[in-house]
Amino acid sequence: MFRYFGFGSNMNRTSLRAKGVEPLTAQRAVLRGWRLRFNVQHFFRQEGGVGNIERSDNPNDCVQGVLYECPDAALAPLDAVEAYGHGYDRISVNVDTHKGPVAALTYIGMPEFIDDTCLPSRRYLNIVVAGARSAGLDPEYVTQLAQQPTHQIDPYPIFMPPVGNYPIFTRASLAQYPLYTALDGAVFDMSAARPLHEYLKRFFGGKDMTLFHLKRLDCSDNSETMEDVRLGRFSQAQRQYLDGFLHEYAREYCYVGRFDYNED
């Protein structure tokens, strides 16, 4: 078992479960002498910045969050979704609880991913605020979170794949290409991706990521299934969310084919 301090989207139990982490217990906790930032740039530009903590010279500064007790098996999936060693480092901190100080693991942004101009997306901030409220954090702290300015970007049009005679991939055939990834019926080659996406080559490679993204939407209740994906059973919010990622995948990677969900 290990203790983990979540201060951003991982305060939200639905978000945490979508990442494959089911904590054993949860309680409020405070990290003193640190401040909350949203300056870890997301891999994809429409998502702005995500949560980070930084040491503060002001002793009155603090970060409120949730202290979880997790089974040892949860560390690997948590490291994976937090891009440990690439976007975030894992450190140990001492947080205050109603029973006294406790040592816990948490994640801080690595220098290559820090961009102080970043703001959180509305999607991300909604997840953070909902998690803070459900955890029972101080109302004033929750209000400050809710008033955080957000990253603004123009809406994306419906994604239209390029015209041409492209191959069709299935789950089995896609797995044979460790640098290919699929999203909502489109397949992309990540081999020429910029250096900041090196981690995603391992994380996305050879897999369809549609369900992964859907479970990270702020309206997700973690009930989405591959059958929903296969049938294109999406709400308007889900459709817009996927179109945004499709355009950004096409910007970052190279479109190489179509994905057939009926062959699974």
N, C-alpha and C positions, 0 to 999 in steps of 0.2 A: 504494500500500500504506500501511496505517496500523497502529499498535500500540494494542492495547486491553487494559486491565487489568480482568479479571473477578474479583469477590470474593464474589458471592452465587450465585444459581442459574446464572449464566453460567460458573461454573467447571465445570459439567456439560456435556460436549460434546453429549450427546443433547438437552438443553434448548436449547443454543445453536443446534444444527441445526434444531430445530423452529421457531426464530424466523427462519429463513432465512439464517443466518450459518454459513459453512463456512470456518474459519480455515486458514491455510496452515501455520502452526507454532504450537506451544504449549510453554511452559516455566513452571516455578514462579517466583514473584516475591513480594517483600515491600514493602509500603508502610509506611514508618516514621513515627512521630509522628502516626498516625491510629488510630482504633478503629472496630470493626465494630458497627453497630447494626441493629435491625430496626424502625425507627420511621417508615418511609415507609408511610403507610396505603394498603392496596390499594383499588381502586375498589369492591370488593364486600366487605361486612363479614365474611363467613364466612372470608375469606382472611387476616384480621389484618393484620400488617405485613410488609413485604419489606425486602431488604437496603439498607443505607446506610452511608456512611463519614463520620466527623466528625473534625476535627482534635482532638488531645489535648494537654493540658499536660504529660502524662507522656511523657518521651522514650523510655521503655521500651515504650510501647504500639506495636503494629504490626498491620497487616492482611495476612494471607497470601492469595494468590490465584494466578491464572493470567494470564500475559502472552501474548497472542495477536498474531500478525501476520496481518492480514486484507487481502483485496483491497479496493480503493477502493469497489467496488460494494456491499460489505457494510455501509457506513456508513448508508445510507438505511434498510434494514430494521432495523438495530440502533437507530437513532434512533426509529423508529416503535414498536417493541415496548417501548422504555424511556420512551415518552411524553416525548421530549426537548422542553423548552420548556414543559412542562405539569406533569408529576410529577417529572421529573428534569432537572437541568442537566448539560451535558457540559463537563468541565474537563480540563486536562492536569496530570499528576502525574509525579514521578520515583520509579520503583520500583527496588529492588535485585534483580539477577539474579546467577547464577554468573559472568557475564562482566562485571559491574559495573553502574552505574546506567544506566537507560534511561528516556526520556520516553515517556509513553503517555496515551491518552485513557481516561477513566472517567466514571462518572455519579454525581452526588450528589443527594439529595432536595431539592426546592424547599420553601421555608418553608410554603406553603399545605398541603402534604401531610405535614408532620412531625407526628407524634403520639407522644410518648414513652411513652404507656401501651400502645402496640401490641406484640404478640408475633407471631412467625411461625406460620403454620399448620403442622400436622404434614406435610402434603403438601410445602409449600415447603421446610421444614427437611430433609426426607428428600432432596430434590434437591440442596440445598446440601452436605449431608454426603457424599452419594455422589460429587459432583463433587470435593470436597476429597480424598477417599480416592483416587479414580482419578488425581488430579493428583499424588499423592505428597506432600501437605503434611505438616508435622511432626505426628506422632501425637498429641502433647499438644494441639496446636491443634485437630485433628479431634475429639478427645475433648471439648474444651470446647464445640465446636459442637454435638456430639451431645447434650450435657447442657443445652442452651438450653431454657428453659421455652417451651411452645407455647400458642397461642391455642386456647381451648376453646369449642365451640358445640354445642348439642344437634343430634342427627341430624335431617335433613329428611325429611318424609314424601314419598311419591310425588307428583309434581306433577300436579294435575288442572286442565286449562284451564277457564275459566269457561263456563258453559252459555250457549248463544246461537247465533244464525245468523251466523257470522263468515266473511269471505271467505277463499278459498284462494289462496296466493301460490306462484309458481314462482321459480326463480332470475332469470329474465328480468323478471318483473313486480316482484319485490322490488327489483331494481336501479333501478326507476323511482321509488323512494321513499327518498331519501338519509337520511332520519331514521328509517327502519324497520330492524330487524335481526331475524334469526331464530336460534333455538336449539332443536335437537332437536324440530323440527316445530311450534314455536310462534313467532309473529311479534309483535314488540313495537315500539311507537312511543316513540322516545327524545326527542321534541321538548320535553317538559316536564321533562326530567331536571335534577337539581340541578347547580349550577355546576361542581362537581368532576368531573362526567361530560362536560363539554364536549368533551374530547379524544376520548372514545369515540364521540361522534356522527360524527366523521370516520373513526375507525378501524373501527368496526363497521357504519356506515351502509350500507344497501343490500346487505348480505352475510349469509350464514349463518355463524355462528361456532362451530358444533358441533365441527368438526375442530380448530379453533384451540384450544379448551379441552381436548379429549381429549389432544392432544399435550403438554399441560402437566401432566398427571397424573403423579405420582411413579412409577407403574408403566409409563409409556409407553416404548416402544422406538422411537418415531417411525415405526412401520409402519402406523398406522391410516389408513384410506382413506375416501373418500366412499361407497364401496360398503358398508363397515361401517355407516356412518351410515344409508344408504338402507334397509338390511335390519334396522336396530335390533340389530346384532350387538355387544352390549355385555356386558362382564363386570359382576359385581355392584358392584365398585368404581367402574367407569365410570358405571354407572346412578346410583349414589348421588351421585357427583360432579356429574353433569349435573342431577339433581334439585335439588341445592343451588343451582346457578346459575340454574335455571329459577325457583325461588322468589325469588331475589334480583333477577333481571330483572323479575319481576312486581312486586316491591317498589319498584324504581327507575323502571320504565317502565310503559307501559300496554299490556296485551294487546289485539291488534287482529286476529288471524287465525291461520290454520294454514299451514304450509309443506309443499308436496308435492315430495318428493325424486324421485318417479318421472317428473316432467316434465322433468328435466334431461337 
